[in-house]
Amino acid sequence: MELQVSMNRKKIKKLKLYTIVFVAISILLLSITGYQLILLSSVKTFLLCTII
């Protein structure tokens, strides 16, 4: 019984770790895409301004 409990705790710890890593990667990807979008829009406006 004790072994089962410790196994479950290890599984929960692993799951928590995976969740944290997944969330961190998602936030990183979101920030990168957001940054790229902002960069693209600013480049577009810059190009438009230089053309005009």
Secondary structure as a PSIPRED ss2 file (coil, helix, strand):
# PSIPRED VFORMAT (PSIPRED V4.0)

   1 M C   1.000  0.000  0.000
   2 E H   0.000  1.000  0.000
   3 L H   0.000  1.000  0.000
   4 Q H   0.000  1.000  0.000
   5 V H   0.000  1.000  0.000
   6 S H   0.000  1.000  0.000
   7 M H   0.000  1.000  0.000
   8 N H   0.000  1.000  0.000
   9 R H   0.000  1.000  0.000
  10 K H   0.000  1.000  0.000
  11 K H   0.000  1.000  0.000
  12 I H   0.000  1.000  0.000
  13 K H   0.000  1.000  0.000
  14 K H   0.000  1.000  0.000
  15 L H   0.000  1.000  0.000
  16 K H   0.000  1.000  0.000
  17 L H   0.000  1.000  0.000
  18 Y H   0.000  1.000  0.000
  19 T H   0.000  1.000  0.000
  20 I H   0.000  1.000  0.000
  21 V H   0.000  1.000  0.000
  22 F H   0.000  1.000  0.000
  23 V H   0.000  1.000  0.000
  24 A H   0.000  1.000  0.000
  25 I H   0.000  1.000  0.000
  26 S H   0.000  1.000  0.000
  27 I H   0.000  1.000  0.000
  28 L H   0.000  1.000  0.000
  29 L H   0.000  1.000  0.000
  30 L H   0.000  1.000  0.000
  31 S H   0.000  1.000  0.000
  32 I H   0.000  1.000  0.000
  33 T H   0.000  1.000  0.000
  34 G H   0.000  1.000  0.000
  35 Y H   0.000  1.000  0.000
  36 Q H   0.000  1.000  0.000
  37 L H   0.000  1.000  0.000
  38 I H   0.000  1.000  0.000
  39 L H   0.000  1.000  0.000
  40 L H   0.000  1.000  0.000
  41 S H   0.000  1.000  0.000
  42 S H   0.000  1.000  0.000
  43 V H   0.000  1.000  0.000
  44 K H   0.000  1.000  0.000
  45 T H   0.000  1.000  0.000
  46 F H   0.000  1.000  0.000
  47 L H   0.000  1.000  0.000
  48 L H   0.000  1.000  0.000
  49 C H   0.000  1.000  0.000
  50 T H   0.000  1.000  0.000
  51 I H   0.000  1.000  0.000
  52 I C   1.000  0.000  0.000
